[in-house]
Amino acid sequence: MGRRSPATNLRYGLDERQHFNEPHLFNVLSTLARAVRAGDLLFFRVTTQKQQISRSAIELSQRRQRRGRARHDSACKRYGHGGYRLTSILLTLGILCCSVLAHAQERSWRISDFSADVEVHKDGSADVDERISLVFIGAFHGIHRYIPVDYTGPEGSNYSLFLKVRKVTDEEGQTLKYSSKTQSGYRVLTIMIPGATDTSKRIHIVYSVRNAVKFFEDHDEFYWNVTGNGWPVPIDASAAYVRFPPEATGKLRAQAFAGVFHSNERAMTDIQGANVMAQTLNPLPERGGLTVDVFLPKDVLDPPGPLTKASWFIGSNPIILLPIFAFVVMFSLWWKKGRDPHAGLSVAPMYEPPKGMSPAEVGTLVDDRTDPRDITSVLVDLAVRGYIKIREEQVSQLVVFKKKDYIFVQLKGPEQWGDLAPFERVLMENLFPGGVTETHIADLRNRFYVAIPTIKSYVMSSLKDKGMYTLDPESAHGYWILGAVITAAPFMLAGYFLHVDFTQSGFWMFGAILLAALIIFLFSHLMSAKSLKGVRTRVEILGFQEFMNRVDADRLKRMPPDTFEKFLPFAMALGVEHRWAKAFQGIVQNPPTWYEGGYGPNFNTWMFMHDLSAMTSDTTSAFVSTPRASYDSSGFSGSGGSSSGGFSGGGFGGGGGDAF
């Protein structure tokens, strides 16, 4: 093949449909300029659509001027090729304009109508038929529909709607291909819509739900988010038609809301017999939705019985079965493989704790786990050692009754914490964050719990560093790994195949996992191996515990005066603090300097221990407290009078979707 002319190169450069991009445009323009400068006559039309340059009709013909060639050459010599250069520039600008038009045309879609027919049955279940009219500009494959099925229930539990998709069809009743999965508390439907290109489509989503009616003491309520507030496009119009059993005739009250989430804008409602119609008065904006709230007296619907409630609660929070299953699995493994033979070691009373051991380490080594009382013993131990002071204050409640509050006062700053163990330093840092020197117990709520795993880890690391374990509880060994896998496998399979989302159980999931983990760790600790030093140290701890349980007054009188408060943190870690305090009644006359409780001259160790136990109980509660979201309450403010208190986006149902 011979060498192509510039015009021929241009033809080949634009002969195929190519995606619009800058390098390709540069090549086209360069070829175009060379063709024009060569004297070729160009006829072309470039059509842009969907960000592509395609050739609708490009005809290039090289017409050499056979006549007047001399005149042409003479003109070129006289005027040069400036005219051709000008033509090249104009053509370049024209193609650039075409590229701007190509980028300006984008895909878009909207919802022209969103209606729902809802039938609420006598048992409180409901059938929902969503009719969604869609307008597509450009090419689309379908839509995603997100329907929330998990909500925050009382006490941080999960409250599930048991949703079952019946069918998904188009406007002609033809079944549409779709997939369904549960993700992050939503039932996610991916619906394929054939021919969704520059057209309007209408789809039907039919599903049933159970547990959608809230049963209160004085009324029942169907609080339903019709459209959801998660659509990224406007909704031109929306309506809902809710039907109840005939017994509801003349007994219904209803209200409806439209707009973005938490909007109080009212929508139109109409009650006819046992039916309620709600309709928007204006188009809904992006993230806007329609919510209908219907009040029913107690005699219309049948409330669920105890067994049904229990099954719904377990169905909403199946994770609560995890600890039971964990116990069965781990006990079986321990019974077959993990029982230790009798060591034959005797326990003799010890009058001091093992040297070099802190109260938290003593409490952890004796049962192979760091309990909350071990952590609070660190707090008291730091007070005994002069790092903090505990102040007791009386807080008035109502007029007569008073409640005690406790304040922790920092006595030594961070520059004096060099001798503290890592877990003690973590406790001090979280007790006095940001440079504060006084902390109320209430200040620790919903905050301190994040430090507990770190404290436990540091306590166990300290024991390992001291050579107490050859196979410590934190080191995974085959039996507890096997038990954990056997325990978790059914729940993982249920989550994958049955679309069960355990994360929505919130606090209950945390508690169930924690309890199951404690059960697994308890049995694994029974199978763990202490070193010889660790075994002997544990025997010493048990001997010291026996001494604190059986100590007599005569021996205590011969001990140093500070014995009571010096060993008090160890007594707390071992759970014998009350017996320890009772043994010192009448012996210790003055209260500890690190505790300000308003004691008079008649100091009593047993009463002091009672106050200290109340403090540690409140402190433990604050240490482990975690934030919770409140349960969505009734949209009605009362059983009589006008209705109020609801908003757009409240109640069950809703969600949103997107096109793809």
Secondary structure, DSSP 8 states (H G I E B T S, - for coil): -----HHHHHHHHSSS-EE--HHHHHHHHHHHHHHHHTT-EEEEEEEE-SSEEEEEEEEEE-----SSHHHHHHHHHHHTTHHHHHHHHHHHHHHHHHHHHHHH---EEEEEEEEEEEEE-TTS-EEEEEEEEEEEEEE--EEEEEEE-EEE-GGG-EEE-EEEEEEEEETTS-B--EEEEEETTEEEEEEE-TT-EEEEEEEEEEEEEES-EEE-SS-EEEEEESS-SB-SS-BS-EEEEEE--GGGTT--EEEEEEEETT---B-EEEEETTEEEEE-SS-B-TTEEEEEEEEE-TTSS----HHHHHHHHHHH-GGGGHHHHHHHHHHHHIIIII------------SS--TT--HHHHHHHHHTS--HHHHHHHHHHHHHTTSEEEEEEEEEETTTEEEEEEEEEE-S-GGG-TTS-HHHHHHHHHHSGGG-SEEEHHHHTTTGGGGHHHHHHHHHHHHHHTT-EEE-TTS--HHHHHHHHHHHHHHHHHHHHS---GGGGTHHHHHHHHHHHHHHHHHHHHH-EE-HHHHHHHHHHHHHHHHHHH--HHHHHTS-TTHHHHHHHHHHHHT-HHHHHHHTTTT--S--TTEE----SS--HHHHHHHHHHHHHHHHHHHH----------SSS-SSSS-----TT-SEE--EEEE-
